[in-house]
């Protein structure tokens, strides 16, 4: 399950401590899944069963939690492709203080199969991830309800490996001016920049080197702004940041239309065009990454987080108590 590091300009726990939260999420996800699966296999569920809440607290550790997670993950079996063990490389000096985690799955009806149970679990984990991407212990951001229904966001988070960091339309503050980017996936070995071309089923996009592309919907034709503008701007910004911070990570550019067609007759300028004909294969190739988390990946993600704009408000003690009760 890809980790939602930054969602628009919402306050994120990852921007407060990127070194700690990725591994805590992986550990929490696996621990709670094992507990939930064990209860299912023992027949402990019924139609009215609901897991009692319990605060999960990471114990302080004297040595790196990354190395301990590595050893722990060797002993755990994967449940599916997206549950592969996530390893960490070259990350040291992790803080030792405990951090409370409040995710406890609630089973509100009896699943008939393990796959149904898994889907239920991932759906609840998706909402939990949105909380992590929009709140900290002291701050909170208002989340637009559209993200709860965002099928692309859900697909990326639920289908991709734990060792992927997702930036979903982040707002960067460059030269005191806010700039909204599109989608970035920070992988262990590269960054994938994605610009979406969402449309009705079977719409066709005719690309060119001009400022506008042509969108065909049946007999109707309409001009749309070329996605090449956004994808090249993202690349340019990242190259500047990486040069300044001495980050060596390749940038891959993708124009994506899940339900339409893309026809680009000219030179692609190192851009990969993915449409309804190649989307499933492309997504599968992203799922199959076996590389562990790497130091350069963390460095790149942190460099981007250092530039993000955040809009949030301070949480009252009443708000904190209310959330703990809701969880």
N, C-alpha and C positions, 0 to 999 in steps of 0.2 A: 504494500500500500504506500504509494508515493506520499511524501510528507509535505504538507501545505505550509511552506515557510513564510510566505507573504501573500496576502489577499488584498488587492487594491492598496488603500492607505490605512488599513485596520492595524491596530496594535497587535503584535505577535510575540508569543513567548520565545520563539526562536531568535528574534532580534535582540532579546535580552540576554540569552545565553545559548548561542548556537552550538557550543562544544558539548553541552550536556543534554539538551532536549531530544535530539535525534535518537540517541541510544536509549534514552528512557522510554521513548515512544515504542521502539522495537521491543524492548523487554516487557513493557506493560501489555502490549498487544498479544504477545505470545503467552504470557502468564495467564491472562484472562481467557484466552481462547482455550488453553489446556483445561482450565477449571470448568468452563462452559461445556466443552466436549466430554469431559469426564462425567459431569452430571447427566448429560444426555445419554451416554452409554450405560449408565447405571439406572436409567429410567426414572430419574428424579424430577422430571418435568411433568406438569399437568396444565390444564387450561387456565388455571388461576395462579400458577406459580410465578413468583417474582423474586429475583435474587435480592437478598437483604444487602443494604449498602454497607460498604466497608471502606474506610480510607486506606489507600495503599501508599506507603511511604518508602521511598528508597533509602536504605540504610547508608550511613557514611562508609566510605571505603578508603583504605589507606593507599591502595595502588589504583592505577588508572581503571575507571569503569569500562573503558573500551576493551582493555585486555581481558577483563573478567567476562564481559559480554561475549567476546570471541570464544573463550573456553566454554561458556555456557551453551552457546549456539551450536557447538560441535555435537552436543548430546541431544539436541532437539531435532525431530524429524519434520520436514516440510509438509504442509497440508495440501498446498497447491503451488503453482508457479510463483504467485505473488507473495508466498509465505516463505520464500527461500531465506536462509540465514543471511543477515547483513553483517559484514565484518568491517572493521575500522583499521586504517593504516596511519601511522605517523602522527597520532594526535596525543599530546601529553598535557600535563599540568591541568587536570580536571578538578574543579572545586569539590571539596569533600562534604559540603553541607547537604543535609537531606532536603528533598523537594517533594511535597505532597502531590499525589496523583489521584484523581477522583473519578476514573472511569470504571464503572461496574455494569456489565450488560444486564438488561432486564428482559426476560423471556415472557411475553404477554400471551402467547398461545403455544401449543405443543407442536414443534416441527416434526415432520414425518421422516425426514432423511437428514443425513449429516450435511448434504449440500444445502438444504433449506435452512438448517441451523447456521451454516457458515454465512449465507446471504443475509440472514437476520442480524448476525453479529457484525458483519461489515457495514451494514446500513447504520447501525447505532454508532459504530466507530467513525463513520463519515461525519455524523453530527458532532461527535466529540472533537474531531479534528478541526471543525469549523470554530469551535469554542477556543481551542488552542491558538487558532489563527486570528482571533479577534478579541482576546482578553489576556490579561496577566493578573497577578495577585492584587495589583494596585490600580490598573487601568482597564478600560473596556471601550470597545467601539460598537456602534450600531451596525448590524449586519443586514444588508438588503436581502429580503426573503427570496429574491430570484436565485440566489446562490444555492438555496436548499433544493431548487428544482433544476439546477444547471447540470444537464446530462454529460456534457464534456468534462466538467470539473469532477463529477462523480466517477466517470470512466477512468480518468487519469489517476485519481486517488485510489480507486479500488482495484485497478488492473495492473498498475506498474509496481516495480519492486520498492521495498522499504528504503533502499539506499539512493533514491532519487529525490531531489529537492525541487519543489514546484513553486514558482513565482507566477501568480495568476493576476495579470493586468496590474502590476505594481506601479506606483507613482513615485518617480525619482525626482529629487530636488537638485537640479543642475543650474549653477549660476543664479541661484535664488528663484528660478522658474520651475514650477512643477511640470513634469513630462510623464504622461501615462504611456507605458509600454504595453506590449501584448503578452504573450505567454512565454515563459522560459523554464526549461527543465535543466537543472544542473546535475549532470551525471558524473560518475567518478572519473570518466575519461574525456568528456566533452560537454559543451552546452548546446542544447537544441532550442533555437528561437523559432516560435510558431506564430503565424498570423492566420486567423480563421477566415474562411469564406463560407458563411452559413447561408443556406438558401432552402427553397422548397425542393422536394425530391426531383431529381433529374434536371435541375437547372444547369445550364452550361455557362462557363466563364471563358471568354476568348481573350487571352492575354496579348500584350504587346509591350514595346519599350516606351509607350506614351504614358502620360499622367493618368489616363483613364483606361479601364478595361470595359469590355462589352459583356453584359449579362443577358442571356437568352432564357426566357421562361415561356415555353411553347412558342407562340407567334409574337410574343412581346419582347422587345429589346430595351435595355436600359444601361446607361453608363454608370459605372461604379469606380470609385477611386482605386487606383492600382495598389494592391497589397505589397508590391515591391518597395514602395516608399517607406512603409512601416518596418518591413523586415530589414532593409538596408540601414535605417536609422537605428534600430536596435543593435545591429552589428557594429555600427560606428561608435555608439556610446560604450559598448562593452570593450571594444578594442582600446579606447582611450583609458578606461578604468583599468584594464588588465596591464597596459603598458606602464601606467603610473605605479601600480601595486606589484609589478613584476610577476604576473600570473601567466603561466603557460598552459592554456587550455583551448583546444580547437573549438570553433564556433560553427555549428551546422544550421543552415537556414531552411525552413520548411513552410510552404504555403499549403494549407490543409482545408479541404472541403469534404466532409464526411458523407454528404448525401447528394453531391453534385458532380459535375465533370469540369476538368480544367484542360483547356487546349492552349498551349503556349508554343507557337511555331518557331519563335526565334531562339537565340542563345539564352540559356537559363541563368547565366551569371552565378554559377555555383549555388543555385537554389533548387531544392527538391520539391517537386509538385506531387502532392498526395491527394487523390480524390476517391470517390466511392469505389473505383475499380481496384485500388491498391491500399485502401485504408486498413483493412483487416490484416493484411500481410505486414504492413508497416508497424501497426500496433503490436503485433506478435513479436516482431524483431526487437522492439523496445522492452518487451516483457522478459526476453531471454538473456538480458545482460547478467553476467556472473561476476563482474568486477566488484570488489569490496569498496566501501567508502574510502576516499583518499584525502590526504592533506591538501592537495591543490584544489580539490572540490570544495572543501570547507573554506579555504582561503578565498575562492571566487565568490561563493555565496555570501561570505562575510563582507567582502568588498562592495557587493550590491546592497546588502542590508545597511551598510554605513551611509548610503546615499538616499534611502527611502524616506518618503514623507509619511508621517503618521498622524492620524486624527483620532483622538480618544478623549474620554473624560475620566475623572477620578472616581473610583468605586467607593461607596460608603460602606460602613461596617454592616449595615442592614442588607445591602446588596450581596456582600460576601456570604453572610449567614444564609440568605435566601438561596443562593446558588448551591451551597453545600447540601441544603435540604432537598433541592430539586434533583440533584444528581443521584 
